[in-house]
């Protein structure tokens, strides 16, 4: 259900000195007849020569798409210079995200898609007290248990722990955290991805060979296996803990709808190998839909016309698709 009753997607500008503005423009050129959306940011930071339509409200975005990139103006202190992040613009980056959350909460936007930000700039110059946008969005939504899914046609994978040092993973990996992550993933497969009966959720072990019966580490037997057993007893289709080194080849992926990884690189290495340009970051467990491209600001190529917009295009399509699925669920 993607008709006129579904509001447009709000797209935050990200760091305007990165590739965000140019991949947003490229996405508009591809999706102008398919996915209504609007950018929140300073029109001065859109690449020169881009057709822009300044809008007063998100509702204006649909009719504006044909004429140019719809922009809900948000003035930044300074015009951005590609590749050179300006500390004075850091607060504007955060304000764009806050505005998108407000619009999603009001129902004026069907989803939000966030362009890449520089965490260093936000922490240093905007008082940003969060590891990333995901945690900030959860805070703005009133808490909860946000879960980061990396999604592509080839693979959907969810890390239980995210942006922490590897040395801290065993301590952060608790039974409660693992169980909640699996439950949120199962619910999202049903409600957001239209899989009423997920075939199986594959759960990776933490240690090599899933601990080798305790010889290579005890977390798999002590933490992961009991959670898997308990959820299987409830009727969930769970496989694991599995040796992570055999989970991601083509034949293995055919046997599950999503994989649960224990830490950041265990999840992101396989999906970036399989879908480097088209993977999408989806935040599960929020009251609104949020997606983002699965890459960073790429200051080194900003403004050169080299940025690949495929992940942004995929993120917008997925945001619209999930929003449509949720709307359809509310009408059943």
N, C-alpha and C positions, 0 to 999 in steps of 0.2 A: 504494500500500500504506500505509494509514493506520490500521490496526487496533490492537488492544491491545498488540502487540509493539513499537510505536513509542513511546518515552518522551515525556513532555510537553516543551513548549518553555519554557525559562527566560527570563523577562522581567526586565530590570534596571529599577529604579525611576527611573533618571536623576536629575536634580536635583529633589529633592522639593518645592522651591519653585516649580518650573515646572509645565507642563501634563501632565507625564508621568503622575503618579498618576491624574488624572481621565480621561485617554484610555485608560489601562490598564483602569480600571473600565468605561468605555464599551465597550471591546473585549470584556471578559468578558460584559457584558450581551448582546452580539451573538453571540459565538462559544461560549458555554458548552456548547452541544450539538454543536459542530463541531470546535473546536481545543482540546485539553487544554493548559493552560499554568499557570504559577504566577509570581507576582511575588517578587523578592528585594528586601526593603526593610523599613522600619520601619512596622508596622501603624498607628502614630499618624499617619502622613503620608498615609493614604488618606482621600479625602473623607468627611466626616461623614455617617453614615446608610448607608454601604456595608456590605453583608453580607460579612463576612470569615471565612474558615476558615484558622486557623493550621495549618500542616502541619509534620511532623517531617522528612519526606524527599520528594523529588520524586515518588516512586512514589505518594504519597497524593493528588497533584493531580487525577488523573482522577476519582476518586470524590467529591472535594470540590467539583468545578466546579458541580454542581447546587445546592449549598447556599450558595455564596458565592464570592467571589474567593479562590483559594488563595494564601496568603502564606507564604513561607519567611522567618521573622523574622530581621532583621538590625538590631540596635539602633543608632540614630543618637544623637549627643550631645544634640541638641535637636529638639523637634518643629518641623516646617517651617511657615513662614508664606508663603502664596501670594504670589508676586511679589517676595519679599524673601529672596534667597539668603543663607544663613548660612555664613560661612567655616568654622565648626566642623563643618559637615556634609560638607565637601568630601571628606574621607578616606573617609567612609562610602559616598559615590557610587562611588569607585574600588574599594572593597572589594566592593561588589555586583557590579561587572563581573568582578573577579577570581574571585569565587565562581561566577559563571555559567560562566566559562571552565573552571574546575575540573570542574564538573558535566558540561559538554559533553565534556571530555576523558575523564571516567570512563564516559561512556555513560549517565549518569543523566538527562541532558537531550538530546533529539534535536537541538536547535538553541538558539541564543540570539538574543533580540530586544532591542535596547538602546533604552531611552527617551532622549530628548534630554538632554544635559549642557551645562553652561556651561564652555567651555574656559578662560575667564578665571579662574573660581573654582578650577578644578582646578590650573591652573598656579600661581596665586598662593598657594593655601592647602593644596595636597596634594602639592606637589613633582612635579607631572605634567609629564614631560619629553617629551611627544609632541604633534604638531600636532593630533591628534584621536583618537577611539576606534579608528579603523581601524588606525592605526600602533601603538597600544598593544596591540591584539589580536594583531597580527602578532608583536610582541615577545614576548607571552606564549606564542604558539604556536611560538616558536623561530626566528623570522625568516621567510624566504620572500619572495614578491613579492605582497603584497596588492593587489588591483585593485578599485576602487570602481565598481560598476555602479548606475545609476539605472534602475529598471525600472517599467514600467506596461503596461497593455494596448496603449497607443498606440505605445510606443517603449521600446527598451532602448539605453542609451547609456553609454559608458565613457570617462572622461577619463584620458589618459595621465599628465598631471601634475595635482595636486589643489590643496592649500592652500598655494600659494606666490604671491608677487607676480607680476603679469603680466610685469614686467621680467626676471624670472628664468626664464621659461618656455623661451626659446630655448636657454639653457645646459643646462637640465634635460632637454630633449628629445633623448635619444640614440637611436641605432639599436637598441641592446640593450634599452633600456627599452620602446621602441615594439614591438619584436618579441615580447618577453615578454608585454606587455599583450594583444596580439592572440592569442597562443597560449593564454593563460589564459582569455580570453573565448571562444575557439572550443571549448575543452574544457568550459567551463561550459555553453555552449549544448547540448552533447551530453549531458553527465552530469546537469546540474541542471535543465535546462528541457526535456529530452526531445526534442531536435531532432537526430536521428541524422546528418542531412546538412544542415547549415546552408546556406540558399540563398546567402547572401552576407554578408560583413562589409564595411560601408562605412567607409572611412577618410578622415577630413577632412584637408584641408591646414591648415597653420598660418597662412599668410598669405592676404590677400584673393585670390580666384580661384586658390587653390592656387599662388600665387607668380607666375602669368602668365609661365611659362618663365624665371623668374629675375628678371624686371623688378621684381616686388614683394616680393622676398625669396628667398633661396637654399635655405632649409631644406627646402622641399618636394621639390626636385630632388635635393638632396645627401643628405638623411636619410630622408624618408618614402617616396619613390618606390622606391629600391633595396630597402627592406624589403618593400614590397608585391610587387615583382617576384619577390623570392626566395621568398616564401611562396606566390605563385601557381605558381611552378615546382615547388613541393612538392605541389601539388594543392589548396591551399586556395582557396576561392571568395572572392577579395578584390577590391574595387573601390576605386580611389584612387591617389594622393590626389585628393580631390574638393573642389570649391569648397563651403565650409561653408554658404554662404547659399542653396544650392539642395538641401540634403540632407534637410530636415526637413518639407517639405510632404507632404500625404497621399499623393500618387501616388509620390513618391520613397521614402517609408517602406515601401511595399508591395514594394519590390525587395530588401530586406535584413532580416536577423534582428536585427542589432545594429549600432550605429554607434560608431566610435572617434573621440573628439574629442581635441584636443591639449592643452586646458587647461580649467580648472574651469567658467568661464562659457560657453564654447563648448558644453559638455555640458548644463549645468543650465538655461540659459535656455530651450532648446526643450522639455525635459521638464516644467519648471515651468509653461510656457505651456500645454502640452497636458494635463497631469495634476497640477495644483497640489495638489489635496487627496488624491490617491491614489497618488502615486509612492512607491517604496520604494527605500531604499539597501541594496544587497546587497554584501557583501564577498566577492569571489572569491579563490581561491588560498589559503584557510585550510583546516586539517584538520577544521574544524567549520563548521556552517552559522551564518551571522550575517546578520541583517537589522535594519533600523531604519526608523522613519518618516523621510521626507525633509523634515524641518523642525526648528526649534530649540525652545528651552525656552519661548518666548513668555511671558516673565515679565509682560508688560503685560496679558495677559488671564487669567493663572492664577487659578483660584478663582472665576471669574465664570460658569462654565458655558457659555462661548462656544467652547471649543476643539473643533475638528472631529476626530473620532477616525478618519476614513476611512483615513489613511495608516498608523496603527497597526494597524487591522484588516487592511489589505492586507499589511502587513509580517508579521503573525502567520500569515496564510494562506499567504504565499509561503514563510516559514520551514518550515512544516509540509510544504508541497509539495516543496520541495527535499530535506528530510530523507527523505521517502518515496521520492523518485527515487533518492537515494544508497543507501538500503537495498535497493531493488529491484535496483540495479546490482550490489551485492555478492552477490546471490543468483542471478545469471544463471549 
